[in-house]
């Protein structure tokens, strides 16, 4: 997608050095991806202590595998 932006040239130069990207586009893509990743991590961290699991990981794995099998059967037309 083409977009016209008015960006600070010093910031772009610093971004190119920091990312070691070969092009401005590549550097900006890396910066955007990193910002999104950081925001997702912040959201996960904010949930710390707010989610409680009553089951152990082994039991949760069994349940997840059972649910995956059900979804696959539905997708393939089996019930």
Secondary structure, DSSP 8 states (H G I E B T S, - for coil): --------HHHHHHHHHHHT-SSHHHHHHHHHHHHHHHHHHHHHHHTTTT----S-HHHHHHHHHHHHHHHHHHHTT--
